[in-house]
Amino acid sequence: MAPPNTRDDISTVRQMHQALVLHYVEGKTQADIARELGISHATVNRLIKRGHQLGLVEIKIKSPIDHLVDIEARLVALGGIERAVVVPSVSDNPQTALQRVGEAAASLLLDTIKDGDTISITGGKGVSALVAGLKPGRRYDVEVIPATGLVQGKHYTDVNHVASLMADKLGGRAYQVHAPLFADTPEQREMLMGVRSVADVFRKAREADVAVVGIGSILTDDSSYYDLHPSSSADRRAIEQSGASGELLAHLIDHNGKLCSYALNRSLVSLTLDEFATIPRSIGIASGPSKAAPILSAMRGSHLDTIVTDEATSLQILDLAEQEAA
């Protein structure tokens, strides 16, 4: 703090202190202070300005989300992503947590897209939560394109259904893919990908401006991967032997984010991970205890630009990374 100079006699300094306390501590206006101290409004203004010059005023702004910003920075520091968005964990209910994550991802998407963009998406609970959280303030002239084939049965596994809902909310147009997520054989996969209507959808998906995808768990009983291909649950041993740690666009990836050597990976009617990597902006959405290892795997594979998750899951990711580094 700079000391008062000869221009500032004791009386003036005392008056300056009174003005500063009344203004910054008691929240009074300069007009109120002028009346209370019996001086002009202009004099109050000069006293406050002089107080700033002398360093008598220090303003600190505390944010209620400082700890979340720190967690986000620590996640980015792990590598593999450019940005993390972490929402506070306010409930132990996984559905509540996913809803909050979906709302945050929806807000991020609205900040990201512009008219004329193409959005490539997967199905899944995370992307469905984003769609549920969309509250656009205007219509967006966008196209929504499936990045994978579809699985009928549950609303969140049907990528055509999710794409239609997103397009309806945004005011854009959805494309439909008329092919299953899993072909019976790699040869059938190539045949399906060669069908013009299917090929056109995946060409648009590859050329998308933004991608929004879920990140799936594998090694837990509630894994949504088994909703995508129920017979894979009978192949649990082969999945474990493949070294699978997570799922991205229905591709099983290992601890380092590399594609696993697993039979169903070769039969996927989907963008490949290399094709997915060419999309300029990609957002991954996931929350819950079983998602920490899959998210970390996706980060290590540098598959996503941005991760949106919750505080509790983020701390698990950081703990897991620390344990593995020890």
Secondary structure, DSSP 8 states (H G I E B T S, - for coil): -----TTS-HHHHHHHHHHHIIIIIS---HHHHHHHHT--HHHHHHHHHHHHHTT--------TTHHHHHHHHHHHHHSS-SEEEEE----S-HHHHHHHHHHHHHHHHHHH--TT-EEEE--SHHHHHHHHH---SS----EEEESB-B--SSTTT-HHHHHHHHHHHHT-EE----SBSB-SSHHHHHHHHHSHHHHHHHHHHHT-SEEEEE-B--SSTT-THHHH-GGGGGGHHHHHHTTEEEEETTEEEETTS-B---GGGGGB-B--HHHHTTSSEEEEE--SGGGHHHHHHHHHTT--SEEEEEHHHHHHHHHHHHHHH-
